[in-house]
């Protein structure tokens, strides 16, 4: 019989990234961002989307557009519904600057030729989430106008969308949490095709595009490749999963391979025992597994397979294309903090490698190059899961290649990209009792960061500074159980990567779950139902706009366009939407 941590009693799926949206929160006041003092109106009648069966692909146009689309200028190639002709290899963009090409030879053609748009989950292989080929600045951001919207047809218990859209070849690709996949015309919002999912995701999913294919998990147990111009199924990967493992990650494509990870989850919830997270590299042509790496170093899961679980990557890999290295942030061990039979993690003695670590793997073989575990024997669900950011900076007068990592630990770390040596660590947000290693029977302890605190979503980097979204939320633990606290505040913190010093911090009375995205002199994020633009030099808020629902997915800046996945409706009248804002010509 599998023992379960009582942390999950009543919280089972609430412990990863969206669930706390079910609570009432106070959202920071809206600050107008348009030149006339009023933010853009983003309300519209809902789009109607047909219902399709799991193995059916339906190329359609929306039966009622949420906004009147502006036809693309003459000469711009478009894809008609149902068309199977491959996408033109060199489209002429009509709604953004001409895509700039990348010199990374091993990148898929789509990624290489759209390098200045948003072809990867975190914009580029280094994971910087920074965009500079745009007219959007602190002077022009108030001129953004609604371009088009899409109403997601359904919302799961964890929201409608939580992953980053991709923009390439004048197409926006996005996957929702029901695992449905959509392709839209970037200019008009016309739906080019959609494919129904085969099961919902419990954590951020998402897709990758390369070599004429769309790669994604169609359910927790299936990973597929689709034709990128039609959505037709091309292959299913031969990944064998136990009933307590699933795929909840946005993949990344590079050098003929598709990189993804499983995580300890099932239909009943997360960390149910007898599960580890395994990183896979699949051959893009066939889906065949080229290599795999188990993020738990113990065949019997630290001595108690029935009870224990852990590891896996929740967020996309970053790749050093010069070194041929992949860098992954790894999740926590479980049960946490323990069970009645095994309090304080006693079912899993030792450090529980490679949980709460950054691991560096050879991109061709999966061989472990190094790891650095920041929280051995974690009791409090403090994943070190954020996608690493790869930068070059001067440390102690010497140019260093550095991998930046962060997670629910509420800490940001700088590691040597070759060895994993730690150069500095900086605490962000509130910290209280998070170094506790044992809770006496009958006692309880309040911990910051809590179950949904710390750094929950992606950081961004530019010009020697990393911008970190932080959640200040506590949890109360006994030796066998835990529950969420009532604190619901957040901030964005700017850190100098040379030495880890904090340069500025801007605080909110709501959770910051929109990640961080850079466009020129601005940092973009979302707290609750409001999207904010910051001056990245000092943290001053330049403007903001309230959208149709909570934003629990990364914002995307592609050319002169901002894409906002407003994915979690909390109250009557709110609706989950993909909202597209654009500067006028």
C-alpha positions, 0 to 999 in steps of 0.5 A, a space after each residue: 500500500 502506498 503511503 501518502 504525505 498528509 500535505 496532500 490532504 485537501 491540497 493534492 494538486 494545489 501545491 504546484 503553481 496555480 492552485 492558490 489562485 482559488 483564494 481571494 487576493 488583493 490586486 494592486 491598483 491599476 496604473 493607466 498606461 495609455 497616452 490619454 490616461 486610460 488603459 486599452 479596453 480588452 473586453 470583447 465577445 467570446 470566440 466560439 470554438 468547435 469541440 473536437 475529439 482527441 485524435 481529430 485535427 480541425 483546421 478552422 477559423 473562429 465562428 465569431 471573432 473576439 475582435 474585428 481582425 485587420 487583414 494582413 497587407 497584400 503580399 503576406 503569405 497566409 495559410 487557409 483553413 485546411 491547407 496542407 502546403 508547408 509553411 513558406 521557409 522565408 515569410 515576409 512579416 507584416 506585424 513585426 520587424 523582419 525576423 533576424 536569423 541566428 548563427 546557431 547551426 544546430 538550431 531548427 530552421 524555424 528557430 534560426 530564422 525567427 531569432 528576434 521574435 519568440 521561437 523558444 519558451 524563454 526566447 533563446 537557448 540561454 533563457 534570457 527572456 529579453 527582446 530588443 528588436 522592437 519599438 516598444 519602450 518606456 516612451 511608446 508602451 502607452 500606445 499599445 492597442 488591442 490587436 486580437 483576442 482568443 477565448 480559451 474554450 475551457 478552464 481546468 481546475 488549475 486554469 486555462 493556460 500556463 505556458 509560453 506562446 511561441 511566435 515564428 513565421 507569422 504564426 502564434 502557437 500555444 497549448 492550453 492546460 487541457 492539452 489542446 494545441 492552437 495555431 493562429 495567424 500572428 497578424 489577424 488572430 485567425 485560427 489556422 488549426 487546432 488539435 484537441 488534447 487527450 488529457 489535462 496537465 497538472 503543471 505548466 505544459 507547452 510546446 516546441 516547434 522545429 523541423 516542420 513539427 510541433 512537439 508537445 505532450 497530448 496528455 500526461 502519458 503521451 508525447 507527440 509530434 504534429 505537422 506544424 502546418 496542419 496539426 496532423 499527427 506524425 508520431 508518438 514517443 515510446 516513453 513508458 510511464 508508470 501510473 504515478 509519472 507524467 509529462 508536464 513541461 514545455 520542451 525545447 528543440 536543438 540539434 535534431 533532438 527534443 528535450 523534455 522531462 517527466 515528473 512525479 504526478 498522477 491523476 490523483 495528484 503530485 508525489 504519490 510515491 513510486 515515481 521519479 522524474 526522468 529527462 529525455 532526449 528524443 530524436 525529432 524525426 521518429 520520437 525514438 529515445 536517444 538518451 535518458 537521465 533519472 533525476 533521482 540517484 537511487 534505484 529504490 528511491 532512497 530506500 522506500 519506493 512505495 512511499 518516496 518520490 521526487 525530482 524531475 524538471 517542471 520548466 524548460 531546459 537551457 542550452 549552452 550551444 558552444 559547450 554542448 551542455 544542457 542545464 536543468 532545474 530539478 524539483 523537490 523530494 517527497 513526502 514532505 515534510 513526512 508521514 505519520 509513519 515517517 515524520 520529517 522525511 525519515 522515509 528518505 534519509 540522506 541528501 536525496 540527490 538530485 532533487 533541489 539541484 541544478 544539473 548539467 548534462 551533455 546534450 548528445 549523450 545525457 552524461 552528467 557533467 556536474 550538479 549543485 544541490 542547494 537544499 539537501 533533504 528538503 522538507 518543505 517542497 522547495 523545488 529548484 525548478 526555474 529554467 537556468 539563465 546562461 550569461 557571461 559576466 565579470 566576477 572578481 575581475 575575471 570574465 566568467 560563464 555563469 548559470 543562474 538558478 532559482 526556485 521556491 527556495 527563495 534564493 538566486 544562485 550563480 554557478 560556474 557553467 563548467 564546474 558548478 562552483 557557486 560564486 554567490 547566492 542571494 536571498 529574495 523575499 521573506 525568509 523564516 525557519 526555512 532552514 529547519 531540518 526537524 520539527 518536534 512531535 506535536 509542534 508546528 512551525 511557520 515557514 517562509 517561503 511556503 508551499 507556493 512561495 519563493 521564485 515560482 516563475 521565470 526570471 529574465 536577464 539583460 545588461 548584467 542584471 537579472 530580474 526575479 519575480 518573487 512570491 511572499 507566501 507562508 506555510 505552516 508545517 508539523 513533522 507530518 503535514 503542511 498547509 498554506 498560509 494567508 500571506 499573498 504578496 510579491 515583488 520583482 527584484 533586480 540583482 547585479 550578476 557580478 556579485 549578487 547585490 540587489 539593486 532595486 525591489 518593487 513590491 505588490 500586494 498580490 502574487 507575481 506569477 507572470 514571470 519576467 520579460 524584457 523588451 528594450 528598457 522595460 521589464 514586463 510582469 503580471 501580478 494578479 489580474 494586472 500586467 505591469 511595465 517597469 523601468 528596468 533601470 530603477 523599478 519604477 512602474 511606467 504603466 499597467 493594464 488590467 486584463 480579463 483574468 489572472 495571468 499565470 503564464 509568461 508574457 511574450 514580446 515579439 517585435 512590436 507585439 505583446 502576448 498576454 496569456 490571461 489564464 485563470 478566471 477567479 470570479 464571475 465575468 472573468 474569462 481566460 483569454 490570449 490577449 494580443 497588444 500591438 503598437 500601431 503602424 
